[in-house]
């Protein structure tokens, strides 16, 4: 299975909040690998004392595809 480590930036000024931008940071082969990268991302931010903005979302998404 293919997993995407994705960033979603929200527009919190809209009601309800809307997706402003999305980016795929990495394409991975397992959920375990994706969760490991997710954890490492936030650990690095914490070590560098970088705060995460309220509109920032990072997550692992399973890519479901249909074979032709």
Secondary structure as UniProt FT lines:
FT   STRAND          2..11
FT   TURN            12..13
FT   STRAND          18..28
FT   HELIX           31..47
FT   TURN            48..49
FT   TURN            54..55
FT   STRAND          56..63
//
